Amino acid sequence: SQQGEEDPQALSIQEGENATMNCSYKTSINNLQWYRQNSGRGLVHLILIRSNEREKHSGRLRVTLDTSKKSSSLLITASRAADTASYFCATDASLIQGAQKLVFGQGTRLTINP
Amino acid sequence: ETGVTQTPRHLVMGMTNKKSLKCEQHLGHNAMYWYKQSAKKPLELMFVYNFKEQTENNSVPSRFSPECPNSSHLFLHLHTLQPEDSALYLCASSQGSVGDLLAKNIQYFGAGTRLSVL
């Protein structure tokens, strides 16, 4: 079954505004990651937060994790046109003989309008 | 540039054709993955290789055949595909068993092969 589900599915904001995306998951995790995907390209890792962390920052990105609610949020501050992309959360499903299996959500399509 | 290169970037094939997708990583990783990304569906894990050994086959039809000759190269051989197989096929790599616990979790993706089956 799908582990991560992002909300909203699509978000359109003006440049300079903040964008918040949410992710919910179903089972216990060791960590949660956020990835970005530009149209028709591969995914790029943005940030990883461990299950014992509540908040993490990286530049204009802020990620929160609430394990009691099984949810995470990604905040992008002072958005730019270049932030236009799809954003996915990924949870660690299982370790397969050393290779980490990740389960991705359906993603949030973010559009930054100039 | 993520260090993971996929070729070709685009592929159009008929249902009776045989083609192969190639993935090469220059990151010194030991684990490699194939994913399928279809419109409006979550990323689907297809195959996992760790140190050249296949460790996961996620109930993928036999018309998809993976090959991993070494830790740097991964192929996906395609034959007698169906139109519903049209999708973006993504390759990824990670450190696998080597490296710290968090580094093992991070996957590096190629730009993908956009496949259209006619």
Contacts between the chains, C-beta under 8 A, distances in Angstrom:
chain1	res1	chain2	res2	distance
A	2	B	42	5.7
A	4	B	42	7.9
A	30	B	105	7.9
A	31	B	102	6.9
A	31	B	105	5.9
A	33	B	105	6.7
A	33	B	106	7.0
A	40	B	88	6.9
A	40	B	112	7.1
A	40	B	114	6.7
A	41	B	111	5.1
A	41	B	112	6.7
A	42	B	2	6.5
A	42	B	4	7.2
A	42	B	6	7.8
A	42	B	90	5.6
A	42	B	92	7.6
A	42	B	109	3.3
A	42	B	110	5.2
A	42	B	111	4.9
A	42	B	112	5.5
A	43	B	43	7.7
A	43	B	90	7.2
A	43	B	92	7.7
A	43	B	107	7.7
A	43	B	109	4.5
A	44	B	2	6.9
A	44	B	109	7.1
A	45	B	106	5.0
A	45	B	107	6.9
A	45	B	108	7.1
A	48	B	102	6.1
A	48	B	105	6.3
A	48	B	106	6.5
A	50	B	102	7.4
A	88	B	43	7.1
A	92	B	105	5.8
A	96	B	48	5.5
A	96	B	50	6.9
A	96	B	55	4.4
A	96	B	56	5.1
A	97	B	50	5.3
A	97	B	53	7.5
A	97	B	55	4.7
A	97	B	97	7.5
A	98	B	30	7.4
A	98	B	31	6.8
A	98	B	50	5.1
A	98	B	51	7.7
A	98	B	96	4.8
A	98	B	97	3.1
A	98	B	104	7.4
A	99	B	30	7.9
A	99	B	31	3.7
A	99	B	33	7.5
A	99	B	48	5.0
A	99	B	49	7.4
A	99	B	50	4.1
A	99	B	55	5.8
A	99	B	56	7.6
A	99	B	94	6.7
A	99	B	96	5.2
A	99	B	97	7.7
A	100	B	31	7.4
A	100	B	94	6.0
A	100	B	104	5.4
A	100	B	105	4.9
A	100	B	107	7.5
A	101	B	45	6.5
A	101	B	48	6.7
A	101	B	56	6.7
A	102	B	45	7.6
A	102	B	105	7.4
A	102	B	107	6.4
A	103	B	42	7.8
A	103	B	45	7.8
A	104	B	42	5.3
A	104	B	43	4.1
A	105	B	42	6.1
A	106	B	40	7.4
A	106	B	41	7.2
A	106	B	42	4.9
A	107	B	42	7.8
